[in-house]
Amino acid sequence: MGNCLDSSSRVENAQNSSYPSKVTSKTSLSSVPSTLTTYSTRSTLTVPSYTERSANENLLTPRTEGEILSSSNLKDFTFNDLRNATRNFRPDSLLGEGGFGCVYKGWIDEQSLTASRPGTGMVVAVKKLKPEGYQGHKEWLTEVDYLGQLHHRNLVKLIGYCSEGDNRLLVYEFMPRGSLENHLFRRGSQPLPWAIRIKVAIGAARGLSFLHDAESQVIYRDFKASNILLDSEFNAKLSDFGLAKAGPTGDRTHVSTQVMGTHGYAAPEYIATGRLSAKADVYSFGVVLLELLSGRRAVDKTRVGLEQNLVDWAKPHLGDKRKLYRIMDTRLEGQYPKKGAHAVANLALQCIGSEAKLRPRMSEVLATLEQLQDPKNTAVTQPQTDRWQASSTIPRSPMRQYKSPRRRTPAGSPLPSYLRSPRVH
């Protein structure tokens, strides 16, 4: 059976392929800034629990593992099924690797969901859990629980799972365009046109809005560019529900829980108090809007001073039309509607507000973004400034001209949900 790479090779290959790596370490809140690695999506933080209960006492739902697995609408694969689907987990089927384990490309029959010959049937991504680690098993079960019950066009589809002996695997639909993170930040990737960026933002907003407005509210808790997957038409789907949490009930405004997430995206009040609400997801969404506007990562230690933190650097420019051009992604070459850019900037500013209760609901964020698809908000205008000359190149059709980044393996898909970037644990 194919083996995962050793730890030193994993990080290097994950960074050079379409899959982000995950490095997890226990850390206190006070030590978070000094222990972060180069990028926010490659480091996560976990601070001590603020609840009276142990972090390991309960899963995100009160149901037992047996109840979760028996009640899900997912295919219960045998280990032999998935071994055959991935050609015995051969190295040339390896799509990537992360803290959770290895992810392999596989093929199954669309009707029977049994293993099929390579190149025939339906392509899937098979995530294989490392045998050790309670947290990994907990997140595996959480994904089965939530994605076994929640179905929406903007949530990645979980096809099935395997729980046989010590083996824990998940089988997902294969997302050919990979993650938003790789399209925005991967060296050598073609820049996403403005229209595609708005399309992705709308799709992701629909997914979050669905979770927040569900009869039993779900707080995603780890919204970031690497967890937004794109299909062949650049429709966005949320992936990686390992940290999802049931929202408050009754007249409660929040739930108290252990702080987990990704530095740079986590809401400040959640980090400070452990009090989690849907408005924490709204904050994270605002950070991703800034990434779409600027083409910069939420946290980038390769930059100097204030520019290392995207929110701190961009915030002073968001409400000033005369300064907005200073943070816009230069790879757009000025090919974006000025009015639309201002609207997105103002929306991002509301989402990252320090007062959680003043942030908009995701349904309101979605409504605002959908208005940007109005023709009057999509006309491309050149920024008027003598400090930055935009290109006059006529924009090409993004759907016909855009090509996804080169991948390490044929038809590889950078699925961050399969290979989570390091979190705060």
Buried (B, 14 or more C-beta within 10 A) or exposed (E): EBEBBEEEEBBEBBBEBBBBBBBBBEBEBEEBEEEBBEBBBBBBBBBEBBBEEEBEEEBBBEBEBEEBBEEBEBBEBEBEBBBBBBBEBEBEBBBBBBBBBBBBBBBBBEEEBBBBEBEEBBBBBBBBBBEEBEBBBBBBBBBBBBBBBBEBEBBBBBBBBBBBEEBBBBBBBBBBBBBBBBBBBBEEBBBBBBBBBBBBBBBBBBBBBBBBEEEEBBBBBBBBBBBBBBBEEBBBBBBBBBBBBBBBEEEEEBBBBBBBBBBBBBBEBBBEEBBBBBBBBBBBBBBBBBBBBBBBBBBBBEBEEEEBBBBEBBBEBBEEEEEBBBBBBEEBBBBBBBBBBBBBBBBBBBBBBEEBEEBBBBBBBBEBBEEBEEEEBBEBBBBEEEEEEBEEEEBEEBEEEBEBBEBBBEEBBBBBBBBBBBBBB
